[in-house]
Amino acid sequence: MALETLLLAVGPSDDDRVDELVSTATDIAGPADATVTIAHVFTEDEYDTILDRLDIPGVPNPDDVARRSTIVRKLDQRLADAGVSTDVRGSVGSHGERIVELAEDADADLIVVGGRKRSPTGKAVFGSTAQEVILNAPSPVTFVRGD
């Protein structure tokens, strides 16, 4: 099965992982000539706060808001500079659930998520976005760990 779509799930806390995320996505998607769908999921509160700050004419949809996100713009530019084609998708709701839904909608062949290094105690706590995606994903998941 050829890799056609890689879903790169990101959020505001991934700002310190941009290099690792770009490197991983480029190394995998580049040789396969696959499209990287950059997916940014907002909580209801995050989305409302961002809408208050942005000046988007009409009724914006989550894709439009995601395209204006700083992290998405950084990743989109860096991937484009590396010759990787991109698409941007946004969603509002539970991060893990929405990432899985976006991966299903995009028919993603692979999902890449970032996360932080966790203590042994932290690993035992359920509820992390990466863990939820790994357990429910419709395709394989690559985890990019940050410090």
C-alpha positions in Angstrom: 0.0 0.0 0.0 1.5 3.3 -1.1 1.5 6.3 1.3 -0.7 9.0 -0.2 -1.8 11.1 2.8 0.0 11.7 6.1 -2.0 13.5 8.7 0.2 15.7 10.9 -1.8 16.6 14.1 -0.6 19.8 15.8 -1.6 22.2 18.4 -0.2 25.3 20.1 2.0 23.2 22.5 3.9 21.8 19.5 5.7 25.1 18.9 8.9 23.6 20.5 8.6 20.5 18.2 8.4 22.2 14.8 11.9 20.9 13.7 11.1 17.3 14.7 7.6 17.4 13.2 8.8 18.8 9.9 11.8 16.4 9.7 9.5 13.4 10.4 6.8 14.5 7.9 9.4 15.3 5.2 11.3 12.1 5.7 8.2 10.0 5.3 6.0 12.0 2.9 8.7 13.4 0.7 10.0 10.2 -0.9 6.4 8.9 -1.3 5.3 12.2 -2.9 2.5 12.1 -0.4 0.4 15.0 0.8 0.7 16.2 4.4 -2.6 17.2 5.9 -1.8 19.5 8.8 -4.6 19.1 11.3 -5.2 21.6 14.1 -8.0 20.8 16.6 -9.3 23.6 18.9 -11.2 23.2 22.1 -14.4 25.2 22.2 -12.8 27.8 24.5 -9.6 28.0 22.3 -11.8 28.5 19.2 -13.9 31.2 20.8 -10.8 33.1 22.0 -9.2 32.9 18.6 -12.3 34.1 16.8 -12.4 37.1 19.1 -8.9 38.0 18.1 -9.1 37.3 14.3 -10.7 39.4 11.7 -12.1 36.9 9.3 -14.9 38.1 7.1 -18.2 36.2 7.2 -18.6 33.1 9.3 -15.2 31.4 9.5 -15.0 27.6 9.5 -12.3 25.7 11.5 -10.2 25.1 8.4 -9.9 28.9 7.9 -9.0 29.4 11.5 -6.4 26.6 11.4 -4.8 28.2 8.4 -4.2 31.4 10.4 -2.7 29.5 13.4 1.0 30.4 13.9 2.1 26.7 14.3 0.2 25.7 11.1 1.7 28.6 9.1 5.2 27.6 10.3 4.7 24.0 9.4 3.1 24.7 6.1 5.9 27.0 5.0 8.7 24.6 6.1 7.0 21.7 4.4 6.5 23.7 1.2 10.2 24.8 1.3 11.0 21.0 1.5 8.9 20.4 -1.6 6.1 18.6 0.3 2.5 19.4 -0.7 0.2 20.3 2.1 -3.5 20.6 3.0 -4.8 22.2 6.2 -7.8 21.0 8.2 -9.2 22.4 11.4 -11.8 21.1 13.8 -13.4 22.0 17.2 -13.9 19.6 20.0 -12.0 16.9 21.9 -8.5 16.8 20.5 -8.1 13.0 20.3 -11.5 12.3 19.0 -11.3 15.0 16.3 -7.8 14.0 15.2 -9.1 10.5 14.6 -12.1 11.9 12.7 -9.9 14.1 10.6 -7.7 11.1 9.8 -10.7 9.1 8.7 -12.1 12.0 6.6 -8.7 12.5 4.9 -8.3 8.8 4.4 -4.9 9.2 6.1 -2.4 6.3 5.6 -0.4 7.5 8.5 -0.9 9.8 11.5 1.9 11.8 13.1 1.4 13.3 16.5 3.7 15.1 18.9 3.9 14.8 22.6 6.1 15.5 25.5 8.4 13.3 27.5 6.4 12.0 30.5 7.5 10.6 33.8 6.7 6.9 34.6 3.7 8.2 36.7 2.6 10.4 33.9 2.6 7.5 31.5 0.1 5.7 33.7 -2.4 8.5 33.5 -5.0 8.1 30.8 -6.4 10.9 28.8 -3.5 12.3 26.8 -4.3 13.2 23.2 -1.5 11.1 21.8 -2.6 8.1 23.7 -6.2 8.5 22.6 -5.1 8.8 18.9 -2.8 5.8 19.2 -5.6 3.7 20.7 -8.4 4.7 18.2 -6.6 5.6 15.0 -7.8 4.2 11.7 -4.2 3.9 10.5 -0.7 3.5 12.0 0.6 6.4 14.2 4.0 7.8 14.5 4.7 9.6 17.8 7.2 12.4 17.8 8.5 13.1 21.3 9.6 16.5 22.5 11.4 17.3 25.7 
